[in-house]
Every structure is written in C-alpha cells, then in structure tokens.
Amino acid sequence: MKKLTIAISVMMTGLMIGSVNAATLGYIDIQKVFSSYEKTKTVLEQLKKKEQSIKEEMAIKQKQVDKAQEKGASEEDIKKLVDKLEKELEPRRKDIVESKQRTMLEIHNDITRATEATAKKMGIENVLDKQIFITGGVDITDKVIELLNKK
C-alpha cells in the first residue's frame, strides 16, 4: 500500500510539472507571421521590381544578340557579345541576390525579436513553430504580428 501511495504521488508530481511546462510553451505560425509582416510585403515588392527591371534589360540585350545574328555575325562574335552583355548584367543580379539575403535576414531577426518580446510579456519561456505542436501550448502568432506591424 505504501508503494502504491508513493507511486501515485510521483505520478501526480510528474503531471503537475508537465502542466507547468505546458503553460510556459508557446508557438507561432511562422509562415503567417512572415506573410503578414508589412516589411515583408514591402521588401518583396521592391525585389520584384528590381527583378522585372533586369528581365526587361535582358530582353533588350537579347534583341542585340538577335540583330547581330541576323546581320550574319560569326559565332565567335556572337559569343563575345553574349559574354559582354552577361558581364554587364552580373553585378545587378548579384546585387539582387545579396539584397534579398540581407533583407530576409533582417526580417528573420525582426520576427525573432518580436517573438521574444511577446513571449516575455506573456510569461512564456519557450516558443516553437506551430508545425511542431499537436496539442497544448499558447498561440502567440497574432500578438507577434501586431508587435511587428506597430514599428
């Protein structure tokens, strides 16, 4: 009987500890936060414009190549022209890639800081992505979005 009482006490203590830990777990829908963040929308629109500009410039360059081919330029001359045009476009392509990486990192850091601040304010110790959770935890997604878009 004494062993049964001890076993029940241990189980109850484990359940209580488990419920305390569950209360300090939060989660966010990272995809929703990312797409709802106004900075994300602005940055993606700017990048889209830059990419469109490069596509338009590439179309102009392609017309130059086509004209050279129509005029009967040698394959060697065409290759030199293509290489020259690609070299002209490469810095802009590289700039777009670097800009995208830099701004995505900024957005990630903004989301991380907003998540940490929201969790601290709500007394939540750990925050995970929504996809990890099956049950339990506190959804702080909307609070994080609200904080991000206040700035």
Residue pairs with C-beta under 8 A, 6 or more apart in sequence:
22 136
22 137
23 138
24 123
24 124
24 125
24 126
25 124
25 125
25 126
25 127
25 128
25 136
25 137
25 138
26 119
26 122
26 124
26 126
26 127
26 128
26 137
26 138
26 139
26 140
27 127
27 128
27 129
27 130
27 132
27 133
27 137
27 138
27 139
27 140
27 141
28 115
28 127
28 129
28 130
28 139
28 140
28 141
28 144
29 129
29 130
29 139
29 141
30 111
30 129
30 130
32 141
32 145
33 111
33 115
33 141
33 144
33 145
33 148
34 40
34 107
34 111
35 41
36 145
36 148
36 149
37 107
37 110
37 111
37 145
37 148
37 149
38 148
38 149
39 106
39 107
39 110
39 148
40 107
43 103
43 104
43 107
47 96
47 99
47 100
47 103
50 92
50 95
50 96
50 99
51 96
54 89
54 92
54 93
54 96
57 89
57 92
58 89
61 85
61 88
61 89
64 81
64 85
65 78
65 81
65 82
65 85
68 77
68 78
68 81
69 78
73 81
110 148
110 151
111 144
111 148
114 144
114 147
114 148
115 127
115 140
115 144
116 127
117 147
118 124
118 140
118 143
118 144
118 147
119 125
119 126
119 127
119 140
122 138
122 140
122 143
124 138
124 140
127 140
128 137
130 139
130 141
